[in-house]
Amino acid sequence: MTSTRAKSEARSFQEFPCSKCGGKLEFNPKAGKLKCIYCGNEEEVPQDAEDVEEIAYEDFLETKKVKTVVLSETALEVSCPSCRARVTFQPPDVAGKCPFCGTSIVSKGEKAHPVVEPGGVIPCKITQKNAQTNVRKWLGNNWFLPSSLKELAQQEGMQGVYLPFWTYDAQTESDYTGSRGEYYYITENFSVTNSEGETEWETREIRHTRWYSVSGHVSRFFDDILVPATKQLDEKQLKKLSGWNLDQLLPYSPSYLAGFKAQRYQVPLEAGLITAKEKMQLALKNTVCQDIGGDDQTVNSINTIHHAITFKHILLPVWISAYRYQNKQYRVMVNAQTGQVSGDRPYSKTKIAIAVFAGLAILIGGFYLFANAKKSSSGTRRRVRVSLVQPSNPVSVQALLPPSPQFWGSRSIELNS
């Protein structure tokens, strides 16, 4: 253990100048290598042959001697005056704007505070340009989005940030009680009336459940239960960024921090374990149901003992764009390993109001046309041409006809059908 920590300590404090010009090397996601910002020379990231180390949790509780380090010997740390996030960055980069809320940070950076040593890191694989492309696709051509949103998001830019996470491993032993349900069927006769009004008898199978009390024991090992160690981001957004492939974890090197920022963890190790155990308990319920068997199951109690608990502090990469629209905070994140996008999309109240009024106008107009069409169809007027011919014997009908001789002839009259 001592030699491993010594190697980790040496790794955490060494710097990586360019072997050709002595300039500053930054991690390049596209190449997966360190790249000189001056001459463009690319070099491999130095790695230890050893795997990412798991730390025994019980040892941490008993001795509190888990090594703490700064993420880099030259790293600086600032606190956002708005959201209070503590962000670590590597000079000559500057603090700039807070990646979580977009507030400009003007305070002078101080030497980064020690943290529980990162056990591993997933290097950034999605470039900033690709992240912006994914965000544009995510926004789409939604008419309800504010017209200025895409321009605003691009102007604010996207910042690369390593977020802190805890992972926990544990062997669990669980005693449970519950019930196993087994289905059985009873044939039932029932009467129906056919189309001719006659009564007929038919049969059907009615399902019932016979319950048996059960108890048992299950063992299950949990590997790398992931718990966010940040409070700056919404839990729902973080869940949407799931899909991390932790098999790609590499031993931490400060070279990955070059050109990126890192957030100091806000969730203590002990609190993270409580969350991890809750996640384990939900998964254990499914394991218990499988062990109970039968056609249906109920679980009354699960008493679990966790042992051989180990943990890691790891850093996972995201691209974040924080911006304000109409005095409200919005944030978009891109998983820098998979390219998956999660975030908030404001909608234009003006465009929504226009759409609502337009919809109402169409609805009212349609109703008006329908009413007029119905009225017209019920009272259609027809123009009929009638020829009135003077009878041969006008004396016999003289009392029935108007006295004027102009009455006789062709006339057009309108009749309501």
Secondary structure by P-SEA (a helix, b strand, c coil): caaaaaaaaaaacccccccccccbbbbbccccbbbbccccccccccccccccccccaaaaaaccccccccccccbbbbbccccbbbbbbccccccccccccccccccccccccccccccccccccccaaaaaaaaaaaaccccccccaaaaaaaabbbbbbbbbbbbbbbbbbbbbbbbbbbbbbbbbbbcccccccbbbbbbbbbbbbbbbbbcbbbbbbbccccccccccccaaaaaaaccccccccccccccccccbbbbcccccaaaaaaaaaaaaaaaaaaaaaaaaccccccccbbbbbbccbbbbbbbbbbbbbbbccccbbbbbbcccccccccbbbbbbaaaaaaaaaaaaaaaaaaaaaaaaaaaaaabbbbbbbbbbbbcccccccccccccccccccbbbbbbcc
